[in-house]
Amino acid sequence: MLPTERQLLLDEGAIARTLDRMAQDILSQTPDPSRLVLIGVQRRGVELAARLARVLARTSGAEVPRGALDITLYRDDLEVVGPRPLVGETHLPVALEGHHAWIVDDVLFSGRTVRAALDELADFGRPARIGLAVLVDRGGRELPIQADVVGERVPTSPGDRVDVFVRELDGRDAVEVVRGGRAGS
Amino acid sequence: MSGALGKDLLGLEYLTADQIRRILDTAEPFKEISERAIKKVPVLRGKTIVNLFFEASTRTRISFEFAEKRLSADTVNVAASGSSVTKGETLVDTARNLEAMRIDMVVMRHMSSGAAKFLADRIESSVINAGDGKHEHPTQGLLDLLTIRDHRPIEGTKVCIVGDVLHSRVARSNIWGLLKLGAEVAVCGPRSLLPLGIEELGVCCFRRVEEAIEWADVLNVLRLQLERMEAGYIPSLREYYRVFGVTVERLEKAPRDLLILHPGPMNRGVEIDSRVADGPHSVILGQVTNGVAVRMAVLYLLAGGNPDLAEAAKGGADR
């Protein structure tokens, strides 16, 4: 294994400021905020969606409905990676018809997770529009998918890894880039 | 094929406690899929599954079929009657012919104990035992475990299996699964319908159903087959009901949260009182609902890919 180098990309304060800005971007791109729904991708996307909802509630005063999406059963690589023993929870708070649904995830890389999330959402209903908001866009797309709202862009190599830590799951808030080493997971 | 379980699911005797827990944990999120408006996820798209039933079955066959379809697999049902089996074809020849059509899994019910293992040793496809003679019915055992776990932790729970334990594959799968997950297990029934030496498995025996009800947190009431009376195991169905029937009167002495399970199909008024089957203790329909989720979990875990490729693929995964 090659030596690895860990860099801090965003600390706790930077994450909070980034989420504030992302919430503003989401609002400005949603024609009718009363039809807004945030859908976090399991697992860290769910926590980020919850925080964005809190920011939005603070600024607009209105409660934003939130959902969670587990895309495990919509992945295209069961043959290769084998089954994931733990499939997470999927729940959507409202019928999606007529809503502006925002998919929220921590890191955008190949785009395959988003492809799976779009397929899964289509099985639940037909939102008026679907947007994509990610905390970190690390490049490296394998599909023609781009985010509408991006917290931070960081160019990476395929062997790098971007680790997002959130207080609710990991005890601290941070985004770190791990350079080099083994092909990341 | 590998995944968490290996190639086949033949019985709970051959699984570790961790593997059983993994199946149950995987079944939890699958419950929700059956509550969706579109009850389907694409995870087994392109997989071909044959349901090969040499014995009559309604619940198990339909439950497997729903599980397969909700995971987007392509399925074919073969019933022994009306197939080439009635022309004298052997089990292995039937299966090899199916395999020559490039299938991925066989779900089989067979009247002979050991048939599932016999087949699994001879074909490449995954084999799921949907009941083999008096041996095991692992997915029934798993759905019973899931149903109990919905209400209470399995470890330390006292479960009594009531009825024809001697001929019951459901009883065997239950005993293995429950013991592995740390439950206390007892059986209760006429002497003639309890296997000799069952205590050696660590199972205690009650001779009177009243004692079993007083002891247990969960009663799993087995179906009494009519043929048993004809074969002389019990004097009559009425006498069986009088002595071993799970009735409201007997349950009145039970702890309030006693659970009643029954694998179906029920003989109301033989092994179970109708008022019990439809009463507040009964979780019998919950078992049926859980059956689909548990079978989805088993199919999903068995369908996993080649673990050797997993390492290579990690570089291409998201993050």
Interface residues (C-beta under 8 A of the other chain):
Chain A: D70 T72 L73 Y74 R75 D77 L78 E79 V80 V81 G82 P83 P85 L86 V87 G88 E89 T90 H91 V107 F109 S110 R112 T113 D119 E120 D123 F124 G125 E142 P158 G159 R161 V162 A183 G184 S185
Chain B: S2 G3 A4 R22 D25 T26 P29 F30 E32 I33 R36 A37 I38 K40 V41 P42 V43 L44 L71 Y300 L301 A303 G304 G305 N306 P307 L309 A310 A312 A313 K314 G315 G316 A317 D318 R319
